Each structure stands twice: as structure tokens, then as C-alpha cells.
Amino acid sequence: MGKVMKFRIQVMPRIEALDPQGRAVQGALERLGFSVKDCRIGKSILVEVNETDKAKGKKLAEEMAQKLLANPLIETFEVESV
């Protein structure tokens, strides 16, 4: 078994996409007295891959995001090593 590498895939709604959950949270924060310009709700996915090469591991995580974890029509994603 090879070295296990961890990557965080951060998926967020595109700026032009509606984000009703973000709007609801923004409204709740404002009702609590916080001054909020915008609020977007996304998801963070932590994956561990069996890979020894960091570049290859990141490429695998990006492929996961492209094929399953993010909807390219309404979401963007970023991959970072953790």
C-alpha cells in the first residue's frame, strides 16, 4: 500500500447561480444584528488517495470533483492538499 495523501475539495455555487441556502443564512445573520454583504453556502469534501506523487494525487482529486462532486453548470471547485 502506498502513501496516503489528503486533499480538500471546496465546492461553491457560481456567483451567477442562485443560492437560496446562502440567502436564508444571510437573512438570519442580519436579523441577529450582523452586517453581511453576501453569504454563499458550499461544501467541503476531504478525500484520501493512495498516491505517492502530490501532483498525481491532486489530479485524481480534481477528476473526482469534475466527474461527481461538483456540478459544473452551477458550481466551481478548488482542490488543496491538507
N, C-alpha and C positions, 0 to 999 in steps of 0.2 A: 504494500500500500504506500502511495506517495505522500508527499507533504500536503496537508490540508490548508487551503487559503480561504480567507473570508472576504466577502465583498458585500457592500451595502448598495442596493438598488433603490434609489429615491425616485418615485413616480409622482408626478404632479399634473394637475389639469393644465392644459394650454391656457394662456392668458385670454385668448378669444373664446374659450369654451365656458359655458355656464357652470357654475359651481354652487349649487343650492345648499350643500352642507356648509361650505365656507361662508356663504351669506348668512345662514342661520347662526353660526358661531359668532360672526362679526356683530350681528344684531344683539346677541346675548351679551357680548363683551361691552358694547356701547350702553346697554341698559344697566350694566354694573358700574358704569361711570368711566370706562376706559375709552380713550380717543383712538380709534382704529381706522386707518385709511383703507385697508383691504385685508382679507383673510382668505387663504386658499387651503383646502384640506387635501392632503395626498396620502401616500402610503410608503412605508419603508420596509424593504424586504432584505433580510440577511441570509445569504447563501454561503455554504461551504462547499468548495470544489476540490477534488483530488487532482491537484496540479502543482508542479514544482516551478514552473515558469510564470512569473507575475503577469506578463503581457498576454500569455495564452489564457490564464485564469480570468483576466479581465474580459478578454474577447468572449469567453464562454458565458460570463455573466451578462454581457451585452446581448448576446444571442438569445439568452433566456428572456430578457426584457423585451426584445423585438418580437419574439415568437409567441410569448404567452403573458408576461407580467404587465405590459403596458399596451394600451390601445392607441396606436399612432394617430388616429383621427382626432382624438380629444386629449391625449396625454403626452407628456415628454418624460424622459428619464435621464438620470445620471448614475454612473457606476463609480464607486470609490472602494479602494482597498481598506480593510479595517484590521 
